Amino acid sequence: MQVAVGVYPDGEIKHKCLSRGYTAWWQRKTYFTFLTAYILVVPAVVICFCYFNVVRVVWQQGKEVQRIVSSIARSQQGTQRKAGLMSRARRCR
């Protein structure tokens, strides 16, 4: 809503917007704080939480894959050792 507050030198009426809602400074600060939290802080916290969980799951899966690869490599080395021992035993006869 606009309210007439005066007249310009050329005779045109000066208007000013009338604020019906936030008349005190603390009301504006409360509104700004709420919007800042709603638009910036809460989404940032949610994004960080989700990112942390994704990184944690990938890290755990990487450890699991590394453990499986290590156990396969160990079992293949054991199989190669047994094959080498068997070929030596056949040569010794």
N, C-alpha and C positions, 0 to 999 in steps of 0.2 A: 504494500500500500504506500502511496506517495502522499506527502503532506507539503503544502506550500509553506516555504520558509522565508520568502522575500521576493524581491523583484530585481532583475538585471537592469543596467542603465538603459538598454534599448526598450524596456517595458515588458520583456518576457518574464513570466513568473518562474522563480527558482523552486525546484522540488527536491525533497529529500526522502529517501526510503525510510519508512518507519518499521522498526523491528518490534514485533510483538512477542517474540519468543525469549531471546537471550538478552536481558537488559543488564545483568550484572557480569563482571569479569569472570567470576568463578563458573558461571553457567557456560560461557564460551570455552573456558579451559577444560571443563568436564566433557563437553561435546567433542572437542578436539582430541582429548586423551582417549575417549571411547573410539572415535574413528581411527586414530592411529593404531590402537590395539587391534581393532576389528579388521583393518585393511592390511596392516604391515606385520605386527608382532605375532598374532595367532597363526597366520599362514606360514610365517618364517619358522615358527616352532614346529608346526606339523611337517613342513618340508624337511627340516633337520632331523626329526624323529624318523621319518621314512627313509631318508638317505642313510642314516646311521644303521638302520635295520638291514638295508640292502647291502651295505658294506660288510656288516657282520656275517650275513649269510654267505656272501661270496667268499669271505675269508675262511669261514668254516668249511665250505665246499672245497676250496683250494687245499686246505690241510688234509681233507679226506682223500682227495685225488692223489696228493703227494704220498700219503700213506699207502694207498693201493698200488701206485707205481713202484714204490720202494719194495713192497712185499712181492710183487711180480718179478722185479729185478733180482731179488734175493732167491726166489724159487728157481729162476732160470740159471743163476750162477750155481746153485746146488745141483741142478740137472746136468749142467756142463761138467761139473767136478765128477759126478758119478760116471758120466760117459767117458771122461778121461781116465778114471781109475779102471773102468772095465776094459778099455783098449790096452792099457798097460798090463793088466792081468792076462789078457789074451796073448800079448807079445812074450810074456815071461814063460809061458808053457813050453 
